[in-house]
Amino acid sequence: MSKALLKYTRVAPNKARMIAREVQGMNAELALAALEFMPNKAARIISKVIASAVANGDFEPEEVVISSCRVDKAAVMKRWRPRARGTASRILKPTAHIMVTVAKAEEA
C-alpha cells in the first residue's frame, strides 16, 4: 500500500470530488486511461497524484487498485473586485488537498 498527497492545489473541492468518486476502486491503469480523456481540470491533477502514488510504492499501474481517493477542503484565497459606487465584492478562490491510496489487487 502506498500513498500520495497533493496539498493546496488550485481546484474547487466539489468539482474534484466528482472525479475522485469515479476512479475510487478502479484498477490504476484503467483509471489513468479514463482520466486522460476527461475534460476537467481536476482530472489532470488527480491523474498525476495517482501516478505518484503508484510510483511511491514501486508498483506497476496494472497490478494496483485505487483503494481510496479523498479530496479535502483547504484554505480559501479571498480577493476583492471593485464594483459600482465605490463598493467591492468578494471573489473566493478555493483550494483542495488530494490524497490517493493504492494497494495491491489481492489486498483490496
N, C-alpha and C positions, 0 to 999 in steps of 0.2 A: 504494500500500500504506500502511495506517495501523494504528496500534496503540492499545490502551487497557490500562491496568494498574490493578488494584484490589488494594491491599495490606492485610493484616491484617483480612480480613473474617471474621466470626464464624460460620464454617460448616466442617464437617469436610471435609478434602480428599478423602477416599474417596467421600463422598456427592456432592461437587461434580464429581468426575471422571466419574461415571456420566452426568451430564447433559452434560458437555463432550464426551464421546465421541460422543454422539448428534448434536450440532449441527456437529461438525467436517466441513468440506467442503460444507456446505449453503449455499444462497442465503440471504443475511442476512434478507430479507423472510420467507421460509418458516420460518427458524429462530426469528425473533421471534414469529411466529404460533403455532408449535408450543410454544414455551416459555410462552406466555401461559396455556395450558390444562394445564400440568403442575402437580401439587400440591406439588412440592418447594420448600423454601426456596431451595435453590441455583439453581433455575430462574429465579426472580425476579431474583436477584443477577446471574447470567450474562446475562440478558436486558438489564439495564441496562448491563453492560460492553460488550456487542455494539453497543447503540445509541450508546454513547460512541465506540467505535472507528469506526463509520460516520460520525458527526458530526465526528470529528477529521480525517478525510480529505476533508470536504466532498462526500461521496457521497450518493446515494440508496440506500435499502436494497435495491431491486430490481436494482441494477447491480453489486453486490459479492458475493463469496463469502467465507465464513469459512475462511481458509487454515489457521489454527491456533488452537486454544483450549486453553490449558495451565493446569493447576491445580497449584500447588506448595505444599508444606507450609510453614507459617510457625511462629511461636512458639506454644507451648502454655501457656495460663494454668493455673496449678496452684492449686487451692483445697482446703480441708480440711472434712470433715464429722465432727462428733463422733459417736462410736459408744459402744457399751456398755462399761462397766467402765473408763472414762477413756481409751479409745484413740481414734484418729482414722483415717479412711480418706481416700484421695486422690480428688479429682474433677479430671479433666483436661478442659479446655475448649480444643479445638483451633481454630486459625485458619488461613487459607489466603490465598495470593496467586493472583489470577486474571488471566491475560494473554490477550487476544484480538487476533489479527491478521487484518485483512480486506484483500482485494486485488480489483482489477477482475476481472470474469469472464473476460476474454480472457487476463490474465496467469496466472491459476490454471490 
